[in-house]
Amino acid sequence: MRYAVISDVHANMEALKAVADSITATGVETVVCLGDTVGYGPEPQAAVAAVRELAAVSVLGNHDRAVFTEGAEARFNEWAEDAIRWTREELDAEEIDFLSSLPLSLVHEGALLAHASPRNPASWAYVMDEHDATAQFGGFDETLCLIGHSHEPGFFEWDGTKAAELVGDVLVMESDKRYIVNAGSVGQPRDGDPRAAYAVVDRDELRVDIIRVEYDTERTGRKIVQAGLPAFLAERLTHGT
Ligand code: ZN
């Protein structure tokens, strides 16, 4: 059983279309989404429609939540805050209803899905390093947890005592260990690689691949500027930061 994991699309349709084409090319039929479909990017309506079409299940992200939670935008940096206010005006009531219906976490094929972190998804805590990951493994029972939020793809392995960060873009899971996998971001990567990121989980082969896909960052950037969103949000896409 294989499935694709997308996260942090952030209303970037050029990136999402490129990822959807790549998923089709790999022959994977099921897609799950880890949230933050909107925020930062210029096409929130199209992104919500595409994720609803593409993903079998989705969990809620902090930007998704901020769009339907008056006042929540004040907790974000200024660029994100501007984009949340703008996105709120763009989406219709039915799209907002869809976002507000999403769960904070769910279990798919035995794996726990959460946007930010598994222990307390509503805290939106980041899992950036081994210290953060060690604190998370006690907070869930599943062998595999899939997250996004940091926009940096990566793997953490739990040996029963402590977490270790594994390098590379392929994870081969050992049957006596547990894992947190960050699928990275489709629409705003921040690991220095501007290509869109997603993951493919193969439960039979005990393997996860992080896949990178080139897309037209300049085109999305132009749409960001045309929408009146902060120019920094366009510029960062070209660097992947
Ligand atoms: Zn995000």
Residues whose N, C-alpha, C, O or C-beta is under 5 A from the ligand:
A	BS01	ZN	D8 D36 H149
